[in-house]
């Protein structure tokens, strides 16, 4: 089982998003950062990281909005 609290507190935002986004929706990831590392939410780093990964082709969305890992 993954220890979400330790992962959010100790890993980079990008690594956490890369691991969780294909499995969970953004609101769930956001709630863990609110709970365990609020400064990431307060300065907008989570949403900027998420958008960067979508634009950088590490993720893509299908027509329903589901996130998948990209080819890079």
MDAnalysis code that builds the backbone (N, CA, C; Angstrom):
import MDAnalysis as mda
import numpy as np

u = mda.Universe.empty(216, n_residues=72, atom_resindex=np.repeat(np.arange(72), 3), trajectory=True)
u.add_TopologyAttr("name", ["N", "CA", "C"] * 72)
u.add_TopologyAttr("resid", np.arange(1, 73))
u.add_TopologyAttr("resname", ["UNK", "UNK", "UNK", "UNK", "UNK", "UNK", "UNK", "UNK", "UNK", "UNK", "UNK", "UNK", "UNK", "UNK", "UNK", "UNK", "UNK", "UNK", "UNK", "UNK", "UNK", "UNK", "UNK", "UNK", "UNK", "UNK", "UNK", "UNK", "UNK", "UNK", "UNK", "UNK", "UNK", "UNK", "UNK", "UNK", "UNK", "UNK", "UNK", "UNK", "UNK", "UNK", "UNK", "UNK", "UNK", "UNK", "UNK", "UNK", "UNK", "UNK", "UNK", "UNK", "UNK", "UNK", "UNK", "UNK", "UNK", "UNK", "UNK", "UNK", "UNK", "UNK", "UNK", "UNK", "UNK", "UNK", "UNK", "UNK", "UNK", "UNK", "UNK", "UNK"])
u.atoms.positions = np.array([
    [0.836, -1.172, 0.000],
    [0.000, 0.000, 0.000],
    [0.894, 1.253, 0.000],
    [0.505, 2.239, -0.742],
    [1.267, 3.470, -0.872],
    [0.961, 4.382, 0.311],
    [2.016, 4.915, 0.934],
    [1.857, 5.874, 2.025],
    [1.782, 7.271, 1.409],
    [0.563, 7.728, 1.166],
    [0.339, 9.006, 0.480],
    [0.933, 10.159, 1.261],
    [0.763, 10.162, 2.569],
    [1.281, 11.258, 3.384],
    [2.788, 11.412, 3.210],
    [3.534, 10.336, 3.326],
    [4.989, 10.393, 3.154],
    [5.368, 10.799, 1.740],
    [4.641, 10.289, 0.766],
    [4.947, 10.623, -0.618],
    [4.754, 12.118, -0.855],
    [3.637, 12.676, -0.424],
    [3.357, 14.093, -0.628],
    [4.368, 14.960, 0.117],
    [4.729, 14.567, 1.325],
    [5.655, 15.363, 2.134],
    [7.103, 15.284, 1.653],
    [7.520, 14.144, 1.074],
    [8.939, 13.927, 0.798],
    [9.339, 13.943, -0.669],
    [8.415, 13.740, -1.578],
    [8.753, 13.675, -3.000],
    [8.445, 15.002, -3.686],
    [9.015, 15.190, -4.859],
    [8.741, 16.411, -5.612],
    [7.290, 16.390, -6.093],
    [6.759, 17.573, -6.305],
    [5.374, 17.695, -6.780],
    [5.225, 16.974, -8.115],
    [6.184, 17.140, -8.996],
    [6.118, 16.496, -10.308],
    [6.073, 14.975, -10.177],
    [6.904, 14.418, -9.323],
    [6.907, 12.961, -9.146],
    [5.572, 12.457, -8.597],
    [5.015, 13.183, -7.648],
    [3.728, 12.782, -7.071],
    [2.643, 12.813, -8.148],
    [2.618, 13.889, -8.919],
    [1.605, 14.019, -9.972],
    [1.800, 12.945, -11.037],
    [3.032, 12.693, -11.441],
    [3.290, 11.652, -12.445],
    [2.792, 10.285, -11.979],
    [2.940, 10.009, -10.706],
    [2.515, 8.723, -10.171],
    [0.997, 8.633, -10.015],
    [0.379, 9.709, -9.510],
    [-1.028, 9.637, -9.138],
    [-2.017, 10.031, -10.232],
    [-1.668, 10.947, -11.097],
    [-2.649, 11.490, -12.057],
    [-3.289, 10.443, -12.968],
    [-2.567, 9.445, -13.458],
    [-3.262, 8.444, -14.289],
    [-4.243, 7.577, -13.495],
    [-4.130, 7.584, -12.168],
    [-4.982, 6.738, -11.335],
    [-6.131, 7.496, -10.685],
    [-5.902, 8.798, -10.397],
    [-6.864, 9.578, -9.623],
    [-7.152, 10.901, -10.307],
    [-8.288, 11.488, -9.995],
    [-8.589, 12.795, -10.575],
    [-7.875, 13.904, -9.806],
    [-7.810, 15.066, -10.430],
    [-7.076, 16.201, -9.881],
    [-7.575, 16.596, -8.495],
    [-8.870, 16.564, -8.280],
    [-9.423, 17.000, -6.989],
    [-8.929, 16.134, -5.829],
    [-8.737, 14.864, -6.074],
    [-8.236, 13.963, -5.021],
    [-6.775, 14.275, -4.707],
    [-5.969, 14.503, -5.733],
    [-4.564, 14.864, -5.543],
    [-4.481, 16.200, -4.810],
    [-5.304, 17.151, -5.232],
    [-5.351, 18.463, -4.597],
    [-5.666, 18.337, -3.102],
    [-6.609, 17.496, -2.761],
    [-6.998, 17.368, -1.351],
    [-5.855, 16.828, -0.495],
    [-5.029, 15.939, -1.043],
    [-3.889, 15.439, -0.277],
    [-2.836, 16.514, -0.068],
    [-2.623, 17.351, -1.076],
    [-1.685, 18.451, -0.896],
    [-2.232, 19.481, 0.083],
    [-3.529, 19.718, 0.071],
    [-4.134, 20.626, 1.060],
    [-3.879, 20.081, 2.461],
    [-4.045, 18.804, 2.630],
    [-3.890, 18.184, 3.950],
    [-2.437, 18.092, 4.410],
    [-1.529, 17.712, 3.525],
    [-0.175, 17.374, 3.953],
    [0.914, 18.375, 3.556],
    [0.650, 19.245, 2.573],
    [1.684, 20.188, 2.126],
    [1.015, 21.383, 1.456],
    [0.330, 22.190, 2.266],
    [-0.523, 23.252, 1.746],
    [0.226, 24.312, 0.951],
    [1.497, 24.548, 1.248],
    [2.238, 25.589, 0.521],
    [2.273, 25.336, -0.981],
    [2.193, 24.088, -1.402],
    [2.153, 23.751, -2.826],
    [0.867, 24.273, -3.465],
    [-0.220, 24.226, -2.732],
    [-1.504, 24.749, -3.213],
    [-1.507, 26.268, -3.139],
    [-1.020, 26.813, -2.019],
    [-1.070, 28.254, -1.781],
    [-0.316, 29.045, -2.843],
    [0.809, 28.516, -3.329],
    [1.574, 29.254, -4.343],
    [1.272, 28.812, -5.770],
    [0.297, 27.920, -5.948],
    [-0.130, 27.509, -7.287],
    [0.770, 26.506, -7.985],
    [1.696, 25.921, -7.238],
    [2.648, 24.990, -7.850],
    [1.980, 23.723, -8.378],
    [0.981, 23.224, -7.694],
    [0.334, 21.991, -8.147],
    [-0.323, 22.169, -9.510],
    [-1.110, 23.201, -9.675],
    [-1.795, 23.399, -10.957],
    [-0.803, 23.717, -12.070],
    [0.239, 24.479, -11.769],
    [1.265, 24.774, -12.793],
    [1.992, 23.501, -13.213],
    [2.308, 22.655, -12.253],
    [2.982, 21.385, -12.564],
    [2.081, 20.495, -13.399],
    [0.825, 20.419, -13.036],
    [-0.137, 19.603, -13.772],
    [-0.256, 20.071, -15.218],
    [-0.391, 21.381, -15.406],
    [-0.495, 21.933, -16.762],
    [0.786, 21.716, -17.552],
    [1.943, 21.864, -16.899],
    [3.226, 21.653, -17.569],
    [3.337, 20.209, -18.077],
    [2.910, 19.269, -17.276],
    [2.981, 17.868, -17.684],
    [2.014, 17.557, -18.822],
    [0.852, 18.186, -18.820],
    [-0.084, 18.006, -19.941],
    [0.463, 18.623, -21.218],
    [1.036, 19.801, -21.121],
    [1.588, 20.479, -22.302],
    [2.889, 19.851, -22.779],
    [3.610, 19.211, -21.879],
    [4.878, 18.586, -22.229],
    [4.749, 17.167, -22.737],
    [3.537, 16.725, -22.922],
    [3.223, 15.410, -23.468],
    [3.587, 14.244, -22.552],
    [3.762, 14.504, -21.264],
    [3.934, 13.393, -20.327],
    [2.578, 12.807, -19.966],
    [1.529, 13.615, -20.139],
    [0.151, 13.190, -19.957],
    [-0.654, 13.613, -21.164],
    [-1.768, 12.969, -21.363],
    [-2.763, 13.464, -22.309],
    [-4.144, 13.125, -21.771],
    [-5.129, 13.881, -22.211],
    [-6.521, 13.650, -21.830],
    [-7.272, 13.090, -23.020],
    [-8.148, 12.141, -22.757],
    [-9.025, 11.677, -23.825],
    [-10.241, 12.595, -23.890],
    [-11.175, 12.270, -24.748],
    [-12.344, 13.140, -24.935],
    [-13.245, 13.223, -23.705],
    [-13.113, 12.264, -22.792],
    [-13.904, 12.309, -21.560],
    [-13.178, 13.038, -20.433],
    [-11.912, 13.418, -20.657],
    [-11.137, 14.131, -19.645],
    [-10.279, 13.229, -18.775],
    [-10.278, 11.931, -19.041],
    [-9.448, 11.006, -18.275],
    [-7.982, 11.194, -18.657],
    [-7.109, 11.169, -17.663],
    [-5.668, 11.383, -17.842],
    [-4.973, 10.045, -18.102],
    [-4.072, 10.039, -19.083],
    [-3.248, 8.883, -19.392],
    [-1.795, 9.322, -19.505],
    [-0.890, 8.391, -19.238],
    [0.532, 8.705, -19.441],
    [0.771, 8.851, -20.927],
    [1.565, 9.856, -21.273],
    [1.909, 10.096, -22.681],
    [3.058, 9.233, -23.123],
    [3.482, 9.453, -24.331],
    [4.563, 8.621, -24.882],
    [5.924, 9.037, -24.362],
    [6.020, 10.217, -23.761],
    [7.315, 10.672, -23.223],
    [7.331, 10.488, -21.724],
])
